[in-house]
Amino acid sequence: MSYRFINTLEALESSCAEIYDALQADPRLAIDTEFVGERSYEPSLELLQVATVDGAIYLIDVHALDGRLDALADILLDDNVLKLVHAASQDASILRSHLGRPPTPLFDTQIAAAYVGMQLQLGYGAIVRSLLKVDLAKDESFSDWTRRPIRPAMLEYAANDVAYLHALHDKLRAKMEKLGRTLWVEDACAHLVTNAEEVPAPHELWRKVGGRGSLDGRQLGVLRELCIWRDEEAQRRDRPRRSVVKDEVLVEIARRRPSNVRALLELRSVPPSLGERTANDLVERVRAGLNSPIEEDREFGESMSLDEHGSALYELLSAVVRVRSIEAEIAPTLLATADALKRIAATRRTDATNPLFQGWRDELIGRYLRAALNGELSVAWDPKTEELTLKKTADRRRRTTSED
């Protein structure tokens, strides 16, 4: 495969002129990145690949350029140029740190494939094989992109990652238009950009920790302080946050609230290598957190508490989503997440500010959830078709509870 390898600013500037000219005929630019995220606080962007519709591919050695992408920034940030990507949540965040904001607008082929009925989170190679009948090599999937010189086989792999994005866009766009789902995909891709734009403040990092749903207000206060400490320590060491202390360790410390170093080091999840100095820092953060509990509105917490009726309602709403997903031939999670359904089941209401009840989502699933919540819809098995169906409830006053 033909490509141009760029490792000087002069070569980048001349290539950008070529890219700009090609975009005048077709304002679509395929982009991808190769990075290493497990060694430093911020992922290290090593290679940036771009391709134009005429088949020209440019492999930009970001490391050799010392991260200086100014010549390309105007193109990547041009809102009149559609950036074609695949599974780009990390790519968008990494480019945001280099460019100041994520490239927009984006068209993510993985997202589009899911919305036209293909498998959820389908890999690039699988989509290329399915839609274009081309088999791509996977030999370099776990290569070390920090090493120089970059081997030719790695460069070939990197070039392939952008070589087929224009053709995939053509195929997926046709399917989207046929199914009337163009707006769905545009909305989902815009949401990807919004997520990439969000950089949580240190005091909000606790909200990203899995397993926090069972913690009370005082424990959440401790978790917040522990997350702030971990972020500071990760920056000081220039290491990823989870390599400093894993989430599950922070959650156990927050739950148990050890009052001294010995008690902390005796916790099962705490690694023996933690050390007394670090343990002492964590105990101090535990004390600080206990003095400033989080009085969070549990309605919007990670895991809402459901009573018996709430749990049953959650199952009903999940069944409604499942039936609609079968009818629409897309994954249930593309219609509504488990957390969104739990929130509805916990609050017993449909909030107009909830995206599920706005625009095309309201037409696709929101109105069905609203009807189920109002007692106007039921899920039933049709023995004739051997399918689950949604039926309007004849008598809204009927109750499922029995009287003694």
VEXMI-781948 format. One record per residue (C-alpha): residue in three letters; x, y, z. Coordinates in Angstrom, 3 decimals, always signed. Example, Ala and Ser with C-alpha at 12.3 -4.5 7.8 and 13.67 -1.06 7.14 Angstrom:
BEGIN
<resn:ALA, x:+12.300, y:-4.500, z:+7.800>
<resn:SER, x:+13.670, y:-1.060, z:+7.140>
//
This chain:
BEGIN
<resn:MET, x:+0.000, y:+0.000, z:+0.000>
<resn:SER, x:+1.281, y:+3.444, z:-0.931>
<resn:TYR, x:+1.601, y:+6.103, z:+1.778>
<resn:ARG, x:+3.714, y:+9.105, z:+2.661>
<resn:PHE, x:+5.626, y:+9.005, z:+5.950>
<resn:ILE, x:+6.029, y:+12.446, z:+7.527>
<resn:ASN, x:+8.579, y:+13.174, z:+10.243>
<resn:THR, x:+9.570, y:+16.796, z:+9.548>
<resn:LEU, x:+7.655, y:+20.054, z:+9.781>
<resn:GLU, x:+8.519, y:+20.870, z:+6.166>
<resn:ALA, x:+7.025, y:+17.598, z:+4.959>
<resn:LEU, x:+3.938, y:+18.184, z:+7.097>
<resn:GLU, x:+3.369, y:+21.642, z:+5.632>
<resn:SER, x:+3.667, y:+20.447, z:+2.032>
<resn:SER, x:+1.378, y:+17.479, z:+2.757>
<resn:CYS, x:-1.225, y:+19.758, z:+4.309>
<resn:ALA, x:-1.322, y:+21.740, z:+1.066>
<resn:GLU, x:-2.039, y:+18.512, z:-0.832>
<resn:ILE, x:-4.686, y:+17.486, z:+1.693>
<resn:TYR, x:-6.358, y:+20.889, z:+1.473>
<resn:ASP, x:-6.541, y:+20.656, z:-2.330>
<resn:ALA, x:-8.075, y:+17.160, z:-2.177>
<resn:LEU, x:-10.699, y:+18.317, z:+0.320>
<resn:GLN, x:-11.974, y:+20.917, z:-2.129>
<resn:ALA, x:-13.300, y:+18.070, z:-4.291>
<resn:ASP, x:-14.524, y:+15.877, z:-1.414>
<resn:PRO, x:-14.609, y:+17.390, z:+2.096>
<resn:ARG, x:-14.116, y:+14.090, z:+3.916>
<resn:LEU, x:-10.927, y:+13.205, z:+5.763>
<resn:ALA, x:-10.208, y:+9.777, z:+7.238>
<resn:ILE, x:-8.232, y:+9.948, z:+10.494>
<resn:ASP, x:-6.864, y:+7.523, z:+13.068>
<resn:THR, x:-4.230, y:+7.546, z:+15.790>
<resn:GLU, x:-1.697, y:+5.189, z:+17.295>
<resn:PHE, x:-0.900, y:+5.950, z:+20.909>
<resn:VAL, x:+0.433, y:+4.431, z:+24.105>
<resn:GLY, x:-1.749, y:+4.997, z:+27.152>
<resn:GLU, x:-0.406, y:+2.661, z:+29.806>
<resn:ARG, x:+2.868, y:+4.423, z:+30.610>
<resn:SER, x:+2.016, y:+8.052, z:+31.345>
<resn:TYR, x:-0.627, y:+10.275, z:+32.918>
<resn:GLU, x:-1.716, y:+11.527, z:+29.496>
<resn:PRO, x:-1.700, y:+9.023, z:+26.604>
<resn:SER, x:+1.278, y:+9.550, z:+24.317>
<resn:LEU, x:+0.198, y:+10.246, z:+20.725>
<resn:GLU, x:+2.802, y:+8.595, z:+18.495>
<resn:LEU, x:+1.329, y:+8.445, z:+15.002>
<resn:LEU, x:-1.507, y:+10.274, z:+13.256>
<resn:GLN, x:-2.888, y:+8.820, z:+10.053>
<resn:VAL, x:-4.997, y:+10.778, z:+7.578>
<resn:ALA, x:-6.337, y:+9.880, z:+4.138>
<resn:THR, x:-8.262, y:+11.673, z:+1.415>
<resn:VAL, x:-10.805, y:+10.241, z:-0.980>
<resn:ASP, x:-8.284, y:+9.985, z:-3.831>
<resn:GLY, x:-6.398, y:+7.299, z:-1.897>
<resn:ALA, x:-3.561, y:+9.504, z:-0.641>
<resn:ILE, x:-2.463, y:+8.377, z:+2.823>
<resn:TYR, x:-0.251, y:+10.374, z:+5.168>
<resn:LEU, x:+1.396, y:+8.825, z:+8.241>
<resn:ILE, x:+2.509, y:+11.599, z:+10.572>
<resn:ASP, x:+5.151, y:+10.797, z:+13.189>
<resn:VAL, x:+3.863, y:+12.993, z:+16.015>
<resn:HIS, x:+6.752, y:+11.951, z:+18.251>
<resn:ALA, x:+9.335, y:+13.091, z:+15.709>
<resn:LEU, x:+7.476, y:+16.397, z:+15.342>
<resn:ASP, x:+7.485, y:+16.856, z:+19.117>
<resn:GLY, x:+3.695, y:+17.104, z:+19.003>
<resn:ARG, x:+3.688, y:+20.155, z:+16.736>
<resn:LEU, x:+0.614, y:+19.694, z:+14.555>
<resn:ASP, x:-0.173, y:+23.368, z:+13.922>
<resn:ALA, x:-0.021, y:+22.968, z:+10.144>
<resn:LEU, x:-2.729, y:+20.288, z:+10.251>
<resn:ALA, x:-4.843, y:+21.756, z:+13.057>
<resn:ASP, x:-6.881, y:+24.072, z:+10.821>
<resn:ILE, x:-7.926, y:+21.100, z:+8.671>
<resn:LEU, x:-8.755, y:+18.830, z:+11.618>
<resn:LEU, x:-10.807, y:+21.567, z:+13.275>
<resn:ASP, x:-12.572, y:+22.716, z:+10.099>
<resn:ASP, x:-16.300, y:+22.190, z:+10.687>
<resn:ASN, x:-16.828, y:+21.949, z:+6.929>
<resn:VAL, x:-14.675, y:+18.819, z:+6.734>
<resn:LEU, x:-16.267, y:+15.557, z:+7.858>
<resn:LYS, x:-13.763, y:+13.451, z:+9.778>
<resn:LEU, x:-14.206, y:+9.713, z:+9.214>
<resn:VAL, x:-13.126, y:+7.578, z:+12.173>
<resn:HIS, x:-13.648, y:+4.196, z:+13.794>
<resn:ALA, x:-14.268, y:+3.644, z:+17.525>
<resn:ALA, x:-12.933, y:+7.135, z:+18.129>
<resn:SER, x:-13.755, y:+7.908, z:+21.773>
<resn:GLN, x:-10.081, y:+7.711, z:+22.790>
<resn:ASP, x:-8.835, y:+9.262, z:+19.554>
<resn:ALA, x:-11.132, y:+12.256, z:+20.042>
<resn:SER, x:-9.952, y:+12.802, z:+23.626>
<resn:ILE, x:-6.270, y:+12.504, z:+22.695>
<resn:LEU, x:-6.626, y:+14.916, z:+19.778>
<resn:ARG, x:-8.495, y:+17.317, z:+22.054>
<resn:SER, x:-5.433, y:+17.513, z:+24.297>
<resn:HIS, x:-3.269, y:+18.372, z:+21.255>
<resn:LEU, x:-5.668, y:+20.655, z:+19.386>
<resn:GLY, x:-7.617, y:+22.293, z:+22.206>
<resn:ARG, x:-10.872, y:+20.622, z:+21.191>
<resn:PRO, x:-11.893, y:+17.406, z:+19.436>
<resn:PRO, x:-12.081, y:+17.392, z:+15.621>
<resn:THR, x:-15.636, y:+18.014, z:+14.451>
<resn:PRO, x:-17.834, y:+16.871, z:+12.870>
<resn:LEU, x:-17.106, y:+13.142, z:+13.223>
<resn:PHE, x:-18.576, y:+10.097, z:+11.525>
<resn:ASP, x:-17.751, y:+6.968, z:+13.516>
<resn:THR, x:-18.113, y:+3.801, z:+11.445>
<resn:GLN, x:-18.481, y:+1.625, z:+14.545>
<resn:ILE, x:-21.415, y:+3.715, z:+15.760>
<resn:ALA, x:-23.009, y:+3.812, z:+12.315>
<resn:ALA, x:-22.660, y:+0.049, z:+11.875>
<resn:ALA, x:-24.486, y:-0.578, z:+15.151>
<resn:TYR, x:-27.355, y:+1.736, z:+14.196>
<resn:VAL, x:-27.927, y:-0.003, z:+10.854>
<resn:GLY, x:-28.270, y:-3.388, z:+12.540>
<resn:MET, x:-24.728, y:-4.725, z:+12.598>
<resn:GLN, x:-23.095, y:-6.068, z:+15.745>
<resn:LEU, x:-22.499, y:-3.659, z:+18.629>
<resn:GLN, x:-18.888, y:-2.447, z:+18.982>
<resn:LEU, x:-17.810, y:-4.226, z:+15.818>
<resn:GLY, x:-14.093, y:-3.989, z:+15.090>
<resn:TYR, x:-12.690, y:-2.151, z:+12.089>
<resn:GLY, x:-11.438, y:-5.323, z:+10.417>
<resn:ALA, x:-14.795, y:-7.038, z:+10.844>
<resn:ILE, x:-16.689, y:-4.123, z:+9.276>
<resn:VAL, x:-14.231, y:-3.947, z:+6.359>
<resn:ARG, x:-14.628, y:-7.684, z:+5.830>
<resn:SER, x:-18.415, y:-7.547, z:+6.041>
<resn:LEU, x:-19.036, y:-4.518, z:+3.836>
<resn:LEU, x:-16.013, y:-4.446, z:+1.529>
<resn:LYS, x:-14.979, y:-8.125, z:+1.432>
<resn:VAL, x:-11.389, y:-7.268, z:+2.349>
<resn:ASP, x:-9.373, y:-9.152, z:+4.986>
<resn:LEU, x:-6.941, y:-7.031, z:+6.987>
<resn:ALA, x:-3.927, y:-8.315, z:+8.904>
<resn:LYS, x:-4.048, y:-7.968, z:+12.702>
<resn:ASP, x:-0.379, y:-8.691, z:+13.410>
<resn:GLU, x:+0.466, y:-5.203, z:+14.686>
<resn:SER, x:-2.532, y:-4.656, z:+16.991>
<resn:PHE, x:-0.356, y:-4.612, z:+20.120>
<resn:SER, x:+2.835, y:-3.116, z:+18.723>
<resn:ASP, x:+4.933, y:-0.639, z:+20.689>
<resn:TRP, x:+4.432, y:+2.640, z:+18.826>
<resn:THR, x:+7.040, y:+4.464, z:+20.915>
<resn:ARG, x:+9.905, y:+2.579, z:+19.277>
<resn:ARG, x:+11.853, y:+4.220, z:+16.480>
<resn:PRO, x:+12.300, y:+3.582, z:+13.678>
<resn:ILE, x:+8.765, y:+2.362, z:+13.105>
<resn:ARG, x:+8.870, y:-0.939, z:+11.259>
<resn:PRO, x:+7.426, y:-1.045, z:+7.699>
<resn:ALA, x:+4.879, y:-3.693, z:+8.759>
<resn:MET, x:+3.583, y:-1.326, z:+11.454>
<resn:LEU, x:+3.309, y:+1.534, z:+8.973>
<resn:GLU, x:+1.396, y:-0.722, z:+6.577>
<resn:TYR, x:-0.980, y:-1.636, z:+9.412>
<resn:ALA, x:-1.442, y:+2.046, z:+10.286>
<resn:ALA, x:-2.149, y:+2.953, z:+6.664>
<resn:ASN, x:-4.835, y:+0.265, z:+6.424>
<resn:ASP, x:-6.633, y:+1.852, z:+9.391>
<resn:VAL, x:-7.596, y:+4.849, z:+7.249>
<resn:ALA, x:-7.480, y:+3.355, z:+3.757>
<resn:TYR, x:-11.050, y:+2.022, z:+3.802>
<resn:LEU, x:-12.925, y:+4.632, z:+5.849>
<resn:HIS, x:-14.235, y:+6.530, z:+2.806>
<resn:ALA, x:-15.615, y:+3.343, z:+1.253>
<resn:LEU, x:-17.160, y:+2.342, z:+4.592>
<resn:HIS, x:-18.779, y:+5.746, z:+4.886>
<resn:ASP, x:-20.322, y:+5.339, z:+1.431>
<resn:LYS, x:-21.749, y:+1.926, z:+2.328>
<resn:LEU, x:-22.997, y:+2.884, z:+5.766>
<resn:ARG, x:-24.469, y:+6.179, z:+4.599>
<resn:ALA, x:-26.539, y:+4.330, z:+2.001>
<resn:LYS, x:-27.847, y:+1.939, z:+4.674>
<resn:MET, x:-28.605, y:+4.814, z:+7.054>
<resn:GLU, x:-30.578, y:+6.684, z:+4.406>
<resn:LYS, x:-32.501, y:+3.565, z:+3.401>
<resn:LEU, x:-33.486, y:+2.892, z:+7.027>
<resn:GLY, x:-34.114, y:+6.561, z:+7.850>
<resn:ARG, x:-31.470, y:+6.558, z:+10.566>
<resn:THR, x:-29.121, y:+9.299, z:+9.459>
<resn:LEU, x:-30.218, y:+11.575, z:+12.308>
<resn:TRP, x:-29.717, y:+8.763, z:+14.808>
<resn:VAL, x:-26.085, y:+8.319, z:+13.799>
<resn:GLU, x:-25.382, y:+12.049, z:+13.631>
<resn:ASP, x:-26.768, y:+12.437, z:+17.144>
<resn:ALA, x:-24.679, y:+9.549, z:+18.495>
<resn:CYS, x:-21.501, y:+10.869, z:+16.866>
<resn:ALA, x:-22.150, y:+14.348, z:+18.264>
<resn:HIS, x:-22.537, y:+12.747, z:+21.699>
<resn:LEU, x:-19.115, y:+11.135, z:+21.255>
<resn:VAL, x:-17.618, y:+14.577, z:+20.663>
<resn:THR, x:-19.405, y:+15.994, z:+23.707>
<resn:ASN, x:-17.958, y:+13.247, z:+25.896>
<resn:ALA, x:-14.477, y:+13.920, z:+24.500>
<resn:GLU, x:-14.837, y:+17.612, z:+25.358>
<resn:GLU, x:-15.584, y:+16.866, z:+29.000>
<resn:VAL, x:-12.538, y:+16.914, z:+31.256>
<resn:PRO, x:-13.726, y:+16.115, z:+34.799>
<resn:ALA, x:-12.443, y:+18.354, z:+37.561>
<resn:PRO, x:-10.434, y:+16.544, z:+40.266>
<resn:HIS, x:-13.308, y:+16.799, z:+42.765>
<resn:GLU, x:-15.620, y:+15.088, z:+40.233>
<resn:LEU, x:-13.377, y:+12.104, z:+39.429>
<resn:TRP, x:-15.146, y:+9.922, z:+42.006>
<resn:ARG, x:-18.166, y:+9.846, z:+39.708>
<resn:LYS, x:-16.134, y:+7.781, z:+37.211>
<resn:VAL, x:-15.266, y:+5.047, z:+39.727>
<resn:GLY, x:-17.075, y:+1.771, z:+39.210>
<resn:GLY, x:-18.669, y:+0.107, z:+42.229>
<resn:ARG, x:-19.449, y:+3.315, z:+44.116>
<resn:GLY, x:-23.202, y:+2.847, z:+43.973>
<resn:SER, x:-23.439, y:+1.151, z:+47.395>
<resn:LEU, x:-21.578, y:+3.902, z:+49.268>
<resn:ASP, x:-23.381, y:+6.364, z:+51.519>
<resn:GLY, x:-22.742, y:+10.106, z:+51.717>
<resn:ARG, x:-19.804, y:+9.914, z:+54.152>
<resn:GLN, x:-18.197, y:+7.093, z:+52.198>
<resn:LEU, x:-18.626, y:+9.027, z:+48.969>
<resn:GLY, x:-16.903, y:+11.989, z:+50.626>
<resn:VAL, x:-13.966, y:+9.713, z:+51.398>
<resn:LEU, x:-13.942, y:+8.355, z:+47.860>
<resn:ARG, x:-13.846, y:+11.901, z:+46.464>
<resn:GLU, x:-10.768, y:+12.752, z:+48.555>
<resn:LEU, x:-9.058, y:+9.479, z:+47.629>
<resn:CYS, x:-9.644, y:+10.168, z:+43.927>
<resn:ILE, x:-8.208, y:+13.678, z:+44.266>
<resn:TRP, x:-5.112, y:+12.209, z:+45.951>
<resn:ARG, x:-4.734, y:+9.542, z:+43.248>
<resn:ASP, x:-4.985, y:+12.143, z:+40.487>
<resn:GLU, x:-2.331, y:+14.331, z:+42.119>
<resn:GLU, x:-0.060, y:+11.333, z:+42.659>
<resn:ALA, x:-0.555, y:+10.106, z:+39.085>
<resn:GLN, x:+0.442, y:+13.517, z:+37.733>
<resn:ARG, x:+3.463, y:+13.655, z:+40.019>
<resn:ARG, x:+4.635, y:+10.217, z:+38.872>
<resn:ASP, x:+3.449, y:+10.748, z:+35.270>
<resn:ARG, x:+1.561, y:+7.479, z:+35.432>
<resn:PRO, x:-2.039, y:+6.467, z:+34.579>
<resn:ARG, x:-4.366, y:+6.877, z:+37.539>
<resn:ARG, x:-5.242, y:+3.198, z:+37.858>
<resn:SER, x:-1.574, y:+2.224, z:+37.953>
<resn:VAL, x:-1.215, y:+4.224, z:+41.185>
<resn:VAL, x:-4.157, y:+2.609, z:+43.017>
<resn:LYS, x:-6.950, y:+0.617, z:+41.387>
<resn:ASP, x:-10.602, y:+1.649, z:+41.621>
<resn:GLU, x:-11.605, y:-1.372, z:+43.691>
<resn:VAL, x:-8.978, y:-0.503, z:+46.313>
<resn:LEU, x:-10.297, y:+3.052, z:+46.624>
<resn:VAL, x:-13.867, y:+1.784, z:+46.970>
<resn:GLU, x:-12.921, y:-0.649, z:+49.754>
<resn:ILE, x:-10.970, y:+2.026, z:+51.613>
<resn:ALA, x:-13.944, y:+4.385, z:+51.303>
<resn:ARG, x:-16.310, y:+1.679, z:+52.533>
<resn:ARG, x:-14.165, y:+0.574, z:+55.492>
<resn:ARG, x:-12.855, y:+4.052, z:+56.409>
<resn:PRO, x:-9.683, y:+2.899, z:+58.233>
<resn:SER, x:-8.613, y:+5.298, z:+60.970>
<resn:ASN, x:-4.902, y:+4.403, z:+60.982>
<resn:VAL, x:-2.160, y:+3.039, z:+58.761>
<resn:ARG, x:-2.247, y:-0.444, z:+60.241>
<resn:ALA, x:-5.982, y:-0.811, z:+59.664>
<resn:LEU, x:-5.599, y:+0.361, z:+56.068>
<resn:LEU, x:-2.735, y:-2.013, z:+55.274>
<resn:GLU, x:-4.760, y:-4.923, z:+56.681>
<resn:LEU, x:-7.508, y:-4.435, z:+54.098>
<resn:ARG, x:-7.612, y:-7.395, z:+51.737>
<resn:SER, x:-7.529, y:-5.408, z:+48.511>
<resn:VAL, x:-4.620, y:-3.173, z:+49.537>
<resn:PRO, x:-1.391, y:-4.437, z:+47.906>
<resn:PRO, x:+1.543, y:-5.128, z:+50.285>
<resn:SER, x:+3.720, y:-2.903, z:+48.108>
<resn:LEU, x:+1.660, y:+0.194, z:+48.956>
<resn:GLY, x:+4.069, y:+1.340, z:+51.646>
<resn:GLU, x:+3.567, y:+3.238, z:+54.903>
<resn:ARG, x:+4.100, y:+6.717, z:+53.442>
<resn:THR, x:+1.371, y:+6.216, z:+50.863>
<resn:ALA, x:-0.858, y:+4.520, z:+53.434>
<resn:ASN, x:-0.438, y:+7.510, z:+55.754>
<resn:ASP, x:-1.431, y:+9.891, z:+52.923>
<resn:LEU, x:-4.550, y:+7.815, z:+52.277>
<resn:VAL, x:-5.539, y:+7.780, z:+55.957>
<resn:GLU, x:-5.293, y:+11.575, z:+55.987>
<resn:ARG, x:-7.597, y:+11.717, z:+52.957>
<resn:VAL, x:-10.037, y:+9.370, z:+54.687>
<resn:ARG, x:-10.253, y:+11.796, z:+57.604>
<resn:ALA, x:-10.725, y:+14.749, z:+55.258>
<resn:GLY, x:-13.510, y:+12.937, z:+53.411>
<resn:LEU, x:-15.361, y:+12.029, z:+56.613>
<resn:ASN, x:-15.441, y:+15.711, z:+57.497>
<resn:SER, x:-17.022, y:+16.660, z:+54.157>
<resn:PRO, x:-19.623, y:+14.048, z:+53.170>
<resn:ILE, x:-21.372, y:+14.202, z:+49.834>
<resn:GLU, x:-25.083, y:+14.880, z:+50.166>
<resn:GLU, x:-25.834, y:+13.605, z:+46.697>
<resn:ASP, x:-29.343, y:+13.370, z:+45.360>
<resn:ARG, x:-29.502, y:+9.602, z:+45.010>
<resn:GLU, x:-32.001, y:+9.969, z:+42.207>
<resn:PHE, x:-29.097, y:+10.820, z:+39.970>
<resn:GLY, x:-26.617, y:+8.443, z:+41.553>
<resn:GLU, x:-24.909, y:+5.610, z:+39.744>
<resn:SER, x:-27.138, y:+2.942, z:+41.231>
<resn:MET, x:-30.647, y:+3.928, z:+42.305>
<resn:SER, x:-32.231, y:+2.003, z:+45.166>
<resn:LEU, x:-35.290, y:+0.111, z:+43.927>
<resn:ASP, x:-38.053, y:-1.323, z:+46.098>
<resn:GLU, x:-40.016, y:-4.407, z:+45.031>
<resn:HIS, x:-42.316, y:-2.464, z:+42.738>
<resn:GLY, x:-39.402, y:-0.442, z:+41.372>
<resn:SER, x:-37.508, y:-3.622, z:+40.540>
<resn:ALA, x:-40.569, y:-5.047, z:+38.791>
<resn:LEU, x:-41.057, y:-1.787, z:+36.900>
<resn:TYR, x:-37.413, y:-1.879, z:+35.816>
<resn:GLU, x:-37.935, y:-5.377, z:+34.416>
<resn:LEU, x:-41.042, y:-4.201, z:+32.573>
<resn:LEU, x:-39.254, y:-1.208, z:+31.062>
<resn:SER, x:-36.332, y:-3.445, z:+30.087>
<resn:ALA, x:-38.740, y:-5.784, z:+28.330>
<resn:VAL, x:-40.266, y:-2.867, z:+26.421>
<resn:VAL, x:-36.799, y:-1.806, z:+25.287>
<resn:ARG, x:-35.964, y:-5.364, z:+24.301>
<resn:VAL, x:-39.086, y:-5.711, z:+22.154>
<resn:ARG, x:-38.471, y:-2.373, z:+20.454>
<resn:SER, x:-34.833, y:-3.332, z:+19.815>
<resn:ILE, x:-35.959, y:-6.543, z:+18.120>
<resn:GLU, x:-38.411, y:-4.589, z:+15.987>
<resn:ALA, x:-35.783, y:-1.993, z:+15.055>
<resn:GLU, x:-33.054, y:-4.650, z:+14.672>
<resn:ILE, x:-30.514, y:-2.788, z:+16.824>
<resn:ALA, x:-28.913, y:-3.471, z:+20.203>
<resn:PRO, x:-31.090, y:-2.620, z:+23.248>
<resn:THR, x:-28.365, y:-0.427, z:+24.775>
<resn:LEU, x:-28.593, y:+1.893, z:+21.752>
<resn:LEU, x:-32.174, y:+2.615, z:+22.752>
<resn:ALA, x:-31.741, y:+2.979, z:+26.517>
<resn:THR, x:-29.040, y:+2.124, z:+29.034>
<resn:ALA, x:-29.687, y:+0.137, z:+32.197>
<resn:ASP, x:-28.940, y:+3.212, z:+34.326>
<resn:ALA, x:-31.480, y:+5.294, z:+32.402>
<resn:LEU, x:-34.167, y:+2.666, z:+32.955>
<resn:LYS, x:-33.292, y:+2.319, z:+36.650>
<resn:ARG, x:-33.614, y:+6.070, z:+37.045>
<resn:ILE, x:-37.112, y:+5.974, z:+35.545>
<resn:ALA, x:-38.064, y:+2.990, z:+37.716>
<resn:ALA, x:-36.741, y:+4.695, z:+40.846>
<resn:THR, x:-38.428, y:+8.050, z:+40.249>
<resn:ARG, x:-41.608, y:+6.675, z:+38.599>
<resn:ARG, x:-41.630, y:+9.554, z:+36.156>
<resn:THR, x:-40.501, y:+10.575, z:+32.685>
<resn:ASP, x:-38.421, y:+13.730, z:+32.755>
<resn:ALA, x:-38.817, y:+15.934, z:+29.680>
<resn:THR, x:-35.115, y:+16.838, z:+29.943>
<resn:ASN, x:-34.172, y:+13.183, z:+29.583>
<resn:PRO, x:-32.836, y:+12.561, z:+26.032>
<resn:LEU, x:-34.958, y:+9.387, z:+25.880>
<resn:PHE, x:-38.037, y:+11.592, z:+25.655>
<resn:GLN, x:-36.746, y:+14.029, z:+23.067>
<resn:GLY, x:-36.701, y:+14.031, z:+19.264>
<resn:TRP, x:-36.241, y:+10.764, z:+17.413>
<resn:ARG, x:-35.521, y:+8.836, z:+20.628>
<resn:ASP, x:-38.953, y:+9.729, z:+21.955>
<resn:GLU, x:-40.524, y:+8.403, z:+18.773>
<resn:LEU, x:-38.398, y:+5.254, z:+18.819>
<resn:ILE, x:-38.572, y:+4.301, z:+22.506>
<resn:GLY, x:-39.552, y:+7.199, z:+24.785>
<resn:ARG, x:-43.265, y:+7.153, z:+24.017>
<resn:TYR, x:-43.385, y:+3.403, z:+24.681>
<resn:LEU, x:-41.683, y:+3.804, z:+28.052>
<resn:ARG, x:-44.057, y:+6.632, z:+28.911>
<resn:ALA, x:-47.063, y:+4.498, z:+27.991>
<resn:ALA, x:-45.762, y:+1.597, z:+30.091>
<resn:LEU, x:-45.206, y:+3.902, z:+33.054>
<resn:ASN, x:-48.736, y:+5.292, z:+32.681>
<resn:GLY, x:-50.226, y:+1.798, z:+32.631>
<resn:GLU, x:-51.179, y:+2.100, z:+28.972>
<resn:LEU, x:-48.826, y:-0.544, z:+27.556>
<resn:SER, x:-47.997, y:-4.144, z:+28.355>
<resn:VAL, x:-45.577, y:-6.761, z:+27.071>
<resn:ALA, x:-47.226, y:-9.986, z:+25.952>
<resn:TRP, x:-46.273, y:-13.256, z:+24.258>
<resn:ASP, x:-48.137, y:-13.935, z:+21.028>
<resn:PRO, x:-48.502, y:-17.739, z:+20.680>
<resn:LYS, x:-49.458, y:-17.417, z:+17.019>
<resn:THR, x:-46.358, y:-15.541, z:+15.890>
<resn:GLU, x:-44.232, y:-16.840, z:+18.770>
<resn:GLU, x:-42.982, y:-13.319, z:+19.404>
<resn:LEU, x:-43.053, y:-10.815, z:+22.223>
<resn:THR, x:-45.346, y:-7.907, z:+21.396>
<resn:LEU, x:-46.320, y:-4.560, z:+22.868>
<resn:LYS, x:-50.033, y:-4.127, z:+23.491>
<resn:LYS, x:-52.122, y:-1.208, z:+24.613>
<resn:THR, x:-53.680, y:-1.898, z:+28.005>
<resn:ALA, x:-57.480, y:-1.869, z:+27.889>
<resn:ASP, x:-58.094, y:-1.055, z:+31.532>
<resn:ARG, x:-55.548, y:+1.218, z:+33.179>
<resn:ARG, x:-57.163, y:+0.644, z:+36.566>
<resn:ARG, x:-56.295, y:-3.049, z:+36.705>
<resn:ARG, x:-53.683, y:-3.841, z:+39.349>
<resn:THR, x:-51.177, y:-6.643, z:+39.431>
<resn:THR, x:-51.125, y:-6.812, z:+43.211>
<resn:SER, x:-53.451, y:-9.255, z:+44.962>
<resn:GLU, x:-55.480, y:-8.508, z:+48.064>
<resn:ASP, x:-55.376, y:-10.727, z:+51.160>
//
